[in-house]
Amino acid sequence: MRRRLKLSGIVATILVVCGLASALSLAPPAAADRNQCAPAGVESATALPEDLSESAAAAIGGEEDTETTATVEPLSAVNVDALGLGTPGVLTVGTLSDGPPNTCINSTGRFTGFDNELLRAIADKLGLKVRFVGTDFSGLLAQVASRRFDVGSSSLKATAARRRTVAFTNGYDFGYHTLVVPPGSPITGFGDLAAGQRIGVVLGTVAESYVVDTLHLQPVKYPDFNTVYANLKTRQIDAWVAPAHQAQTVMRPGDPAVAVANAISVGDFVGYAVAKDNQPLVDALNSGLDAVIADGTWSQLYTDWVPRSLPWGWKPGSRSALTPHLPDFAVIAAQHHHKAAGPTEPRSTLAHLRDSFFNWDMYRRAIPALFTTGLPNTLILSVSASVIGLGLGMMLAIAGISGKRWLRWPARVYTDIFRGLPEVVIILIIGLGVGPLVAGLTNNNPYPLGIAALGLMAAAYVGEILRSGIQSVDPGQLEASRALGFSYSAAMRLVVVPQGIRRVLPALVNQFIALLKASALVYFLGLVAKQRELFQVGRDLNAQTGSLSPLVAAGVFYLILTVPLTHLVNYIDRRLRRGRATSEPEERPDTLATRGQEIT
């Protein structure tokens, strides 16, 4: 009866949620849920903000730019065999999937955006193939410096601080900061930002260094643009210092946010990152960049993806590169009445809730990719790492209870290290530290490294779980087994360990569930599109559309995996503890007769 009541409650809850979702979805989805990972075209042209136009000449392309080369070598002089590529003839590129319109992954699983499409064109000029690998921004420059990637493509500003880690090509784009605040905020410019305010930035970006080094303030750091913007809309932060491209992309009509000011950094242009000791590749990319500027490819891609007026005095490529011919974006913007993003036609809380969590069109788009790409990869990562963790964890448990110090102490040290370090640190250490050493075995594929990292982490926890289970078995069990003639190893294998595992079975399943969710961290190592797990597939669709519904859909997949597993192990645990319920056997007639004679 109790089980029926629980099941009824669950079903009722699901029906209520679905009913609410259906009610909210009666309104049409917001037009803002467009595909942000697609070229918007010249119709979306914008003019340079007024507060930048006067200072742009002094900030960009003047005497302070000492990094742009005077000229480049001709394409015919480039020796592609001397570029120091990890795979000959293939340019391995680390990029992001959540930074449209510059870097993103579209609905077909193709890495695209202005930066990546331009790099494809440059590679084509050089006769190179391109292999894009998605990674997290916080680890991108380190992976380029260690030659995990040949090139880093992610609207990277070539700042002096970054040049200490990697080298940069000539600029192919410029960038500036936009200050975004909630409507009615007293903050009207960068000068109004002060200590004590919650200023959001994305971790590792130039916006972060601008707030810290230029404004001398301590910001609130977020992992991606959609997260920081969601916090701004709910007024969890007071302001967002954002790259202008990303701010223009994620801000939508009716959003409770408005751009109030812009700022440009002196001498900072956007370039591709390359390992510092690989100057031949830098020179080759510079030659390719000038070539795509000369034949109009740069202008076409710029017009399709990021159509906005250039600052006076700045142009892409080397100093000798041709000045690109572009439409008059300011005139086009005026004709289409494009204004700065602002809070027009405010929407209700229910409308925001519907657009964020209950957009059924987003669910229809997300579920096929989650099922065909995310689910198999999540299961492969989790199951493979669980097998490694269980096997190594058993050895750690046996070593941990051993009477021999040379076995016990290494097991304790291993457990303390892998339980004490954050999971993402372990993954990065193994990926960036061990990865280059075994590159020949893995073919620079981080997938095996991710499985190994997850398995090594799981082993530390599984070992402690198994050790506690084994030590909870009454010592008399071992003594009785030895008295019956079992050897120590046989007694442990056949009597003690099975009982210990049975006692900690729920804890082992909890560890598997934690490992299932931790599999999302493997993305830090860099994965190609077909290797993405559930969370990353949802995150990429979130970046394309700005809707949180794909992430909710990914969460549903996690629930489908974990909830039945939890109830199954609870059922098995109850059966093992209580045993099979048996009815008293019916006595046979001959037994009754014998019993009657005994009584007589």
C-alpha positions as CSV (number, residue, x, y, z in Angstrom):
1,M,0.0,0.0,0.0
2,R,2.8,2.3,0.9
3,R,4.5,1.7,-2.4
4,R,1.3,2.5,-4.3
5,L,1.0,5.8,-2.4
6,K,4.6,6.7,-3.2
7,L,4.0,5.9,-6.9
8,S,0.8,7.8,-7.0
9,G,2.5,10.8,-5.5
10,I,5.3,10.7,-8.0
11,V,2.8,10.4,-10.9
12,A,0.7,13.2,-9.5
13,T,3.8,15.5,-9.2
14,I,4.8,14.7,-12.8
15,L,1.2,15.5,-14.0
16,V,1.2,18.8,-12.1
17,V,4.5,19.8,-13.6
18,C,3.5,18.8,-17.1
19,G,0.2,20.6,-16.7
20,L,2.0,23.8,-15.6
21,A,4.4,23.5,-18.4
22,S,1.5,23.0,-20.9
23,A,-0.2,26.0,-19.5
24,L,2.9,28.1,-19.8
25,S,3.6,26.9,-23.3
26,L,0.2,28.1,-24.6
27,A,1.9,31.4,-25.4
28,P,4.2,31.4,-28.4
29,P,7.8,31.0,-27.7
30,A,9.8,34.2,-27.6
31,A,11.4,35.3,-30.8
32,A,14.6,35.5,-28.9
33,D,15.0,31.8,-29.0
34,R,16.5,32.1,-32.4
35,N,19.6,30.1,-33.4
36,Q,22.4,32.4,-32.2
37,C,25.0,30.1,-33.8
38,A,24.1,31.2,-37.3
39,P,25.2,34.2,-39.4
40,A,22.7,37.0,-38.8
41,G,23.6,38.7,-42.1
42,V,24.0,42.3,-43.0
43,E,20.4,43.2,-41.9
44,S,21.6,42.9,-38.3
45,A,24.3,45.5,-38.8
46,T,25.2,47.9,-35.9
47,A,27.1,51.1,-35.8
48,L,30.0,51.7,-33.4
49,P,28.6,53.0,-30.1
50,E,28.9,56.8,-29.8
51,D,31.0,56.6,-26.6
52,L,33.6,54.6,-28.5
53,S,33.8,56.6,-31.8
54,E,35.7,59.5,-30.4
55,S,38.3,57.5,-28.5
56,A,38.7,54.6,-30.9
57,A,41.5,56.2,-32.9
58,A,43.6,56.8,-29.9
59,A,42.9,53.3,-28.5
60,I,43.4,51.1,-31.5
61,G,46.0,50.9,-34.3
62,G,48.1,53.8,-33.2
63,E,51.7,54.0,-32.1
64,E,51.0,51.9,-29.1
65,D,50.4,48.8,-31.3
66,T,53.9,47.3,-31.5
67,E,52.9,43.7,-32.1
68,T,51.3,43.9,-35.5
69,T,53.8,42.8,-38.2
70,A,54.8,45.2,-40.9
71,T,54.4,42.6,-43.6
72,V,54.1,38.8,-44.1
73,E,55.8,36.2,-46.1
74,P,54.0,35.1,-49.3
75,L,52.0,31.9,-49.2
76,S,54.3,30.3,-51.7
77,A,57.1,30.6,-49.1
78,V,55.3,28.7,-46.4
79,N,56.6,25.2,-45.7
80,V,53.6,23.4,-44.2
81,D,56.0,20.5,-43.1
82,A,57.8,22.9,-40.8
83,L,54.9,24.3,-38.9
84,G,55.3,22.0,-35.9
85,L,51.7,20.6,-36.1
86,G,50.8,17.7,-33.7
87,T,49.4,15.8,-36.7
88,P,51.1,16.6,-40.0
89,G,48.8,18.4,-42.4
90,V,46.1,18.9,-39.8
91,L,45.5,22.1,-37.7
92,T,44.1,21.0,-34.4
93,V,42.1,23.9,-33.0
94,G,40.9,24.4,-29.4
95,T,37.7,26.4,-29.4
96,L,34.5,27.0,-27.4
97,S,31.0,25.9,-28.1
98,D,29.2,28.6,-26.1
99,G,30.4,32.0,-27.4
100,P,28.2,32.9,-30.4
101,P,28.6,34.6,-32.8
102,N,32.3,34.1,-32.7
103,T,32.7,30.5,-31.5
104,C,29.8,28.0,-31.1
105,I,28.5,24.6,-32.3
106,N,25.4,24.5,-34.5
107,S,22.5,22.1,-34.5
108,T,24.4,19.7,-36.8
109,G,27.4,19.3,-34.5
110,R,29.7,21.6,-36.5
111,F,32.0,24.1,-34.8
112,T,31.3,27.4,-36.5
113,G,31.1,31.1,-35.8
114,F,33.1,34.0,-37.2
115,D,36.5,33.0,-35.6
116,N,36.2,29.4,-36.7
117,E,35.0,30.0,-40.2
118,L,37.7,32.5,-40.8
119,L,40.3,30.0,-39.5
120,R,38.9,27.4,-41.9
121,A,39.5,29.9,-44.8
122,I,43.0,30.6,-43.6
123,A,43.8,26.9,-43.3
124,D,42.4,26.3,-46.8
125,K,44.9,28.9,-48.1
126,L,47.7,27.0,-46.5
127,G,46.5,23.6,-47.7
128,L,45.8,22.4,-44.2
129,K,42.8,20.4,-42.8
130,V,41.2,21.7,-39.6
131,R,40.1,19.6,-36.6
132,F,38.1,21.6,-34.0
133,V,38.0,20.4,-30.4
134,G,35.7,21.9,-27.8
135,T,37.2,22.8,-24.4
136,D,36.6,25.2,-21.5
137,F,37.9,28.7,-21.7
138,S,39.8,28.5,-18.4
139,G,42.0,25.7,-19.8
140,L,42.3,26.9,-23.4
141,L,45.6,28.9,-23.2
142,A,47.3,26.2,-21.1
143,Q,46.4,23.6,-23.6
144,V,47.7,25.7,-26.4
145,A,51.0,26.4,-24.5
146,S,51.4,22.6,-23.9
147,R,50.7,21.9,-27.6
148,R,47.6,20.0,-26.8
149,F,46.1,22.3,-29.5
150,D,48.0,23.9,-32.4
151,V,45.8,27.0,-32.3
152,G,43.4,28.6,-29.8
153,S,40.3,30.2,-31.4
154,S,38.0,32.0,-29.1
155,S,38.0,35.8,-29.6
156,L,41.2,36.0,-27.6
157,K,42.5,39.5,-27.0
158,A,46.2,39.6,-27.4
159,T,47.0,41.2,-24.1
160,A,50.5,41.6,-22.6
161,A,49.6,39.2,-19.8
162,R,48.5,36.5,-22.2
163,R,51.6,36.9,-24.4
164,R,53.7,35.6,-21.4
165,T,51.9,32.3,-21.9
166,V,51.3,32.1,-25.7
167,A,52.1,33.9,-28.9
168,F,49.4,35.6,-31.1
169,T,48.8,36.2,-34.7
170,N,48.0,39.6,-36.1
171,G,44.5,40.8,-35.3
172,Y,41.5,39.7,-37.3
173,D,38.9,41.5,-35.2
174,F,38.7,44.2,-32.5
175,G,36.8,44.0,-29.2
176,Y,35.4,46.3,-26.6
177,H,33.6,46.0,-23.3
178,T,29.9,46.7,-22.7
179,L,28.4,47.5,-19.3
180,V,25.0,45.9,-18.9
181,V,22.8,46.7,-15.9
182,P,19.2,46.0,-14.9
183,P,16.6,48.7,-15.8
184,G,16.5,51.7,-13.4
185,S,20.0,51.0,-12.0
186,P,21.9,54.0,-10.7
187,I,25.0,52.7,-12.6
188,T,25.2,54.6,-15.9
189,G,28.9,54.2,-16.7
190,F,32.1,52.4,-15.7
191,G,32.9,55.2,-13.4
192,D,29.9,54.3,-11.2
193,L,31.2,50.9,-10.5
194,A,32.5,50.7,-6.9
195,A,33.6,48.3,-4.2
196,G,30.8,46.4,-2.6
197,Q,28.8,46.0,-5.8
198,R,28.4,42.6,-7.4
199,I,30.0,43.0,-10.9
200,G,29.7,39.8,-13.0
201,V,32.4,38.7,-15.4
202,V,33.2,35.4,-17.2
203,L,36.2,33.6,-15.6
204,G,39.5,34.0,-17.5
205,T,38.2,36.7,-20.0
206,V,39.7,40.1,-20.7
207,A,36.6,41.6,-19.0
208,E,37.8,40.0,-15.8
209,S,41.3,41.5,-16.1
210,Y,39.7,44.9,-17.1
211,V,37.6,45.0,-13.9
212,V,40.5,43.8,-11.7
213,D,43.5,45.6,-13.2
214,T,41.9,48.8,-14.7
215,L,38.9,49.4,-12.4
216,H,40.7,47.8,-9.3
217,L,37.6,46.0,-8.2
218,Q,36.8,42.4,-7.3
219,P,34.2,40.9,-9.6
220,V,31.9,37.9,-9.3
221,K,33.2,35.2,-11.7
222,Y,31.0,32.9,-13.7
223,P,31.8,30.0,-16.1
224,D,29.9,31.2,-19.2
225,F,28.0,34.1,-20.7
226,N,24.5,32.6,-20.3
227,T,25.0,32.0,-16.6
228,V,26.2,35.5,-15.8
229,Y,23.4,37.0,-17.9
230,A,20.8,34.9,-16.2
231,N,22.0,36.2,-12.8
232,L,21.9,39.8,-14.1
233,K,18.2,39.4,-15.2
234,T,17.2,38.1,-11.8
235,R,19.2,40.9,-10.1
236,Q,21.6,38.6,-8.4
237,I,24.4,40.9,-9.6
238,D,24.4,44.7,-10.1
239,A,26.2,44.8,-13.4
240,W,27.9,42.7,-16.1
241,V,31.1,43.8,-17.8
242,A,30.7,41.8,-21.1
243,P,32.4,41.4,-24.4
244,A,30.3,43.5,-26.7
245,H,29.6,40.6,-29.2
246,Q,28.4,38.3,-26.6
247,A,26.2,40.9,-24.9
248,Q,24.6,41.9,-28.2
249,T,23.9,38.2,-28.9
250,V,22.3,37.1,-25.6
251,M,20.4,40.3,-24.9
252,R,16.9,40.0,-26.3
253,P,13.9,42.4,-26.7
254,G,11.9,42.5,-23.4
255,D,14.8,41.3,-21.2
256,P,15.3,43.2,-18.0
257,A,18.7,44.5,-19.0
258,V,20.1,47.5,-20.8
259,A,23.6,48.4,-22.1
260,V,24.6,51.8,-20.7
261,A,28.3,52.2,-21.6
262,N,31.2,50.8,-23.7
263,A,35.0,50.9,-23.3
264,I,37.9,49.8,-25.5
265,S,41.3,48.7,-24.3
266,V,44.4,50.3,-25.7
267,G,46.3,48.1,-28.2
268,D,44.2,45.0,-27.6
269,F,43.1,43.2,-30.8
270,V,41.6,39.7,-31.3
271,G,44.0,37.1,-32.6
272,Y,44.6,33.4,-32.7
273,A,46.8,31.9,-29.9
274,V,49.8,29.6,-30.8
275,A,52.5,28.1,-28.6
276,K,55.2,30.6,-27.9
277,D,58.0,28.4,-29.5
278,N,56.1,27.9,-32.7
279,Q,56.8,31.1,-34.6
280,P,56.6,29.3,-38.0
281,L,53.0,28.6,-37.4
282,V,52.3,32.2,-36.3
283,D,54.0,33.5,-39.5
284,A,52.0,31.0,-41.7
285,L,48.7,32.0,-40.1
286,N,49.5,35.7,-40.6
287,S,50.2,35.0,-44.3
288,G,46.9,33.2,-44.6
289,L,45.1,36.0,-42.9
290,D,46.4,38.6,-45.3
291,A,45.4,36.3,-48.2
292,V,41.8,36.0,-47.1
293,I,41.6,39.8,-46.5
294,A,42.9,40.3,-50.0
295,D,40.4,38.0,-51.8
296,G,37.4,39.4,-49.8
297,T,36.8,36.3,-47.7
298,W,37.4,38.2,-44.4
299,S,34.9,41.0,-45.5
300,Q,32.2,38.4,-46.4
301,L,32.5,36.5,-43.2
302,Y,32.6,39.7,-41.1
303,T,29.5,41.0,-42.9
304,D,27.7,37.7,-42.3
305,W,28.6,37.1,-38.7
306,V,29.6,40.3,-36.9
307,P,28.4,43.2,-39.1
308,R,29.4,46.4,-37.2
309,S,31.4,49.5,-38.0
310,L,35.2,49.3,-37.6
311,P,36.9,51.8,-35.3
312,W,38.7,54.6,-37.2
313,G,42.3,53.8,-37.8
314,W,42.1,50.0,-37.3
315,K,42.2,47.2,-39.9
316,P,42.8,43.5,-39.7
317,G,46.0,41.7,-40.7
318,S,49.5,43.1,-41.1
319,R,50.3,46.7,-41.6
320,S,50.7,46.0,-45.3
321,A,47.4,44.1,-45.7
322,L,44.8,45.6,-47.9
323,T,42.1,47.6,-46.3
324,P,38.9,45.5,-46.4
325,H,35.9,46.8,-48.3
326,L,32.8,46.7,-46.1
327,P,29.3,48.0,-46.4
328,D,28.4,51.1,-44.5
329,F,27.1,49.3,-41.5
330,A,26.1,52.6,-39.8
331,V,23.8,53.5,-42.7
332,I,22.3,50.0,-42.8
333,A,21.7,50.0,-39.1
334,A,19.9,53.4,-39.4
335,Q,17.8,52.1,-42.2
336,H,16.7,49.1,-40.1
337,H,16.3,51.3,-37.0
338,H,18.7,49.1,-35.0
339,K,19.1,50.5,-31.5
340,A,21.1,49.4,-28.6
341,A,19.6,46.5,-26.7
342,G,17.1,47.6,-24.1
343,P,14.1,46.5,-22.1
344,T,11.3,46.9,-24.6
345,E,7.9,45.3,-24.1
346,P,8.5,43.9,-20.6
347,R,7.3,40.4,-20.1
348,S,5.7,38.8,-17.1
349,T,7.5,36.5,-14.7
350,L,5.5,33.5,-16.1
351,A,6.7,34.4,-19.6
352,H,10.3,34.5,-18.5
353,L,9.7,31.1,-16.7
354,R,8.2,29.6,-19.8
355,D,10.9,30.8,-22.1
356,S,13.6,29.6,-19.8
357,F,12.4,26.2,-18.7
358,F,9.3,25.1,-20.7
359,N,10.0,25.8,-24.3
360,W,8.8,22.6,-26.0
361,D,10.4,23.5,-29.3
362,M,13.8,23.5,-27.4
363,Y,12.9,20.1,-25.9
364,R,12.2,18.7,-29.4
365,R,15.5,20.0,-30.6
366,A,17.5,18.8,-27.6
367,I,16.2,15.3,-27.1
368,P,17.5,13.7,-30.3
369,A,21.0,15.1,-29.7
370,L,20.9,14.1,-26.0
371,F,19.8,10.6,-26.9
372,T,22.2,9.9,-29.8
373,T,25.3,11.8,-28.6
374,G,25.1,12.7,-25.0
375,L,23.6,9.6,-23.5
376,P,26.0,7.0,-25.1
377,N,29.1,9.1,-24.1
378,T,27.9,9.6,-20.6
379,L,27.3,5.9,-20.2
380,I,30.7,5.0,-21.7
381,L,32.5,7.5,-19.5
382,S,30.7,6.4,-16.3
383,V,30.6,2.7,-16.8
384,S,34.3,2.5,-17.9
385,A,35.4,4.7,-15.0
386,S,33.3,2.6,-12.6
387,V,35.0,-0.6,-13.7
388,I,38.4,1.0,-13.2
389,G,37.3,2.5,-9.9
390,L,35.9,-0.8,-8.6
391,G,38.9,-2.9,-9.5
392,L,41.5,-0.4,-8.2
393,G,39.3,0.5,-5.2
394,M,39.2,-3.2,-4.1
395,M,43.0,-3.3,-4.2
396,L,43.2,-0.1,-2.2
397,A,40.8,-1.5,0.4
398,I,42.8,-4.8,0.8
399,A,46.0,-2.8,1.0
400,G,44.4,-0.4,3.5
401,I,43.6,-3.1,6.0
402,S,46.8,-5.0,5.4
403,G,49.2,-5.6,8.3
404,K,52.1,-4.7,6.1
405,R,53.1,-1.1,6.3
406,W,54.6,-1.0,2.8
407,L,51.1,-1.8,1.5
408,R,49.0,0.2,3.9
409,W,50.8,3.6,3.7
410,P,50.8,4.0,-0.1
411,A,47.1,3.2,-0.2
412,R,46.4,5.8,2.5
413,V,48.5,8.5,0.6
414,Y,46.7,7.7,-2.7
415,T,43.3,8.0,-1.0
416,D,44.1,11.2,0.8
417,I,45.4,12.9,-2.4
418,F,42.6,11.8,-4.7
419,R,39.9,12.5,-2.2
420,G,41.4,15.9,-1.2
421,L,41.9,17.5,-4.6
422,P,38.9,18.9,-6.5
423,E,37.8,16.7,-9.4
424,V,38.4,19.3,-12.0
425,V,42.0,19.8,-10.8
426,I,42.7,16.1,-11.1
427,I,41.2,16.0,-14.6
428,L,43.3,18.9,-15.7
429,I,46.5,17.5,-14.1
430,I,46.0,14.2,-15.9
431,G,44.9,15.7,-19.2
432,L,47.6,18.4,-19.4
433,G,50.4,16.6,-17.5
434,V,50.0,13.0,-18.5
435,G,48.4,13.7,-21.8
436,P,51.5,14.9,-23.7
437,L,53.5,11.9,-22.4
438,V,51.1,9.4,-23.8
439,A,50.1,11.3,-26.9
440,G,51.5,8.6,-29.1
441,L,49.3,6.0,-27.5
442,T,46.1,8.1,-27.4
443,N,46.6,9.9,-30.7
444,N,45.9,13.1,-28.8
445,N,42.5,11.9,-28.0
446,P,41.5,13.0,-24.4
447,Y,38.7,10.5,-24.1
448,P,40.9,7.7,-22.6
449,L,42.5,10.3,-20.3
450,G,39.0,11.4,-19.1
451,I,38.0,7.8,-18.4
452,A,41.3,7.3,-16.5
453,A,40.9,10.5,-14.5
454,L,37.4,9.6,-13.5
455,G,38.4,6.0,-12.7
456,L,41.3,7.1,-10.5
457,M,39.1,9.5,-8.6
458,A,36.4,6.9,-8.1
459,A,38.9,4.4,-6.8
460,A,39.8,6.6,-3.8
461,Y,36.2,6.8,-2.7
462,V,35.3,3.2,-3.6
463,G,38.4,1.9,-1.7
464,E,37.3,3.6,1.5
465,I,33.7,2.4,1.1
466,L,34.9,-1.2,0.6
467,R,37.4,-1.0,3.4
468,S,34.7,0.1,5.8
469,G,32.4,-2.6,4.6
470,I,35.0,-5.3,5.0
471,Q,36.0,-4.1,8.5
472,S,32.4,-4.1,9.6
473,V,32.1,-7.9,9.1
474,D,32.4,-9.7,12.5
475,P,36.0,-11.0,12.9
476,G,34.5,-14.3,13.9
477,Q,33.5,-14.9,10.3
478,L,37.2,-15.0,9.3
479,E,38.1,-17.1,12.3
480,A,35.4,-19.6,11.6
481,S,36.4,-19.8,7.9
482,R,40.1,-20.4,8.9
483,A,38.9,-23.1,11.3
484,L,37.1,-24.9,8.5
485,G,40.4,-25.1,6.5
486,F,40.1,-22.0,4.3
487,S,43.3,-20.1,3.6
488,Y,43.3,-16.4,4.5
489,S,42.9,-15.3,0.9
490,A,40.1,-17.8,0.2
491,A,38.3,-16.8,3.4
492,M,38.5,-13.1,2.5
493,R,37.4,-13.8,-1.1
494,L,34.6,-16.2,-0.4
495,V,33.3,-15.2,3.0
496,V,34.3,-11.7,4.3
497,V,34.4,-9.6,1.1
498,P,31.0,-10.7,-0.2
499,Q,29.4,-9.7,3.1
500,G,31.2,-6.4,3.2
501,I,30.1,-5.5,-0.3
502,R,26.5,-6.4,0.5
503,R,26.6,-4.0,3.5
504,V,28.0,-1.0,1.4
505,L,26.0,-1.6,-1.8
506,P,23.9,1.6,-1.4
507,A,27.1,3.6,-0.8
508,L,28.6,2.1,-3.9
509,V,25.6,3.0,-6.0
510,N,25.7,6.6,-4.6
511,Q,29.3,6.8,-5.7
512,F,28.4,5.6,-9.2
513,I,25.7,8.3,-9.4
514,A,28.3,10.9,-8.3
515,L,30.6,9.6,-11.0
516,L,27.8,9.8,-13.6
517,K,27.4,13.5,-12.9
518,A,31.2,14.1,-12.7
519,S,31.6,12.8,-16.3
520,A,30.6,16.3,-17.4
521,L,34.0,17.6,-16.3
522,V,35.8,15.6,-19.0
523,Y,34.9,18.5,-21.3
524,F,37.8,20.5,-19.8
525,L,40.2,18.2,-21.6
526,G,38.7,19.1,-25.0
527,L,36.3,16.9,-26.9
528,V,35.2,16.8,-30.5
529,A,31.5,17.3,-31.2
530,K,30.6,13.5,-31.3
531,Q,32.3,13.0,-27.9
532,R,30.1,15.4,-25.9
533,E,28.2,14.0,-22.9
534,L,24.7,15.0,-21.7
535,F,25.5,18.2,-19.9
536,Q,27.7,19.6,-22.7
537,V,25.0,18.8,-25.3
538,G,22.5,20.7,-23.3
539,R,25.0,23.5,-22.6
540,D,25.7,23.9,-26.3
541,L,22.0,24.2,-27.2
542,N,21.7,26.7,-24.4
543,A,24.4,28.8,-25.9
544,Q,22.8,28.6,-29.4
545,T,19.4,29.7,-28.2
546,G,19.8,31.4,-24.8
547,S,17.1,29.1,-23.5
548,L,17.6,27.0,-20.4
549,S,15.2,24.3,-21.6
550,P,18.0,22.2,-23.2
551,L,19.8,22.0,-19.8
552,V,16.5,21.0,-18.2
553,A,16.1,18.3,-20.8
554,A,19.7,17.1,-20.0
555,G,18.7,17.1,-16.3
556,V,15.7,14.8,-17.1
557,F,18.1,12.3,-18.8
558,Y,20.2,12.3,-15.6
559,L,17.1,11.6,-13.5
560,I,16.1,8.8,-15.9
561,L,19.5,7.2,-15.2
562,T,19.8,7.8,-11.5
563,V,16.3,7.5,-10.0
564,P,15.5,4.0,-11.2
565,L,19.0,2.9,-10.2
566,T,18.6,4.2,-6.7
567,H,15.3,2.4,-6.2
568,L,16.7,-0.8,-7.7
569,V,19.6,-0.9,-5.3
570,N,17.3,-0.2,-2.4
571,Y,15.1,-3.1,-3.4
572,I,18.1,-5.4,-3.7
573,D,19.5,-4.3,-0.4
574,R,16.1,-5.0,1.3
575,R,16.0,-8.5,-0.2
576,L,19.6,-9.3,0.9
577,R,18.9,-8.1,4.4
578,R,15.5,-9.8,4.9
579,G,15.9,-12.8,2.6
580,R,13.2,-14.4,0.5
581,A,9.8,-14.6,2.1
582,T,8.8,-18.3,2.2
583,S,5.6,-19.9,3.4
584,E,5.7,-22.9,5.8
585,P,5.8,-26.1,3.8
586,E,2.8,-28.4,3.9
587,E,3.4,-31.7,5.7
588,R,3.1,-34.8,3.7
589,P,0.7,-37.6,4.9
590,D,3.5,-40.1,5.6
591,T,5.1,-37.6,7.8
592,L,1.9,-37.2,9.8
593,A,1.5,-40.9,10.1
594,T,5.0,-41.3,11.4
595,R,4.5,-38.5,13.9
596,G,1.3,-40.2,15.1
597,Q,3.2,-43.4,15.8
598,E,5.8,-41.5,17.8
599,I,3.1,-39.9,19.9
600,T,1.5,-43.3,20.5
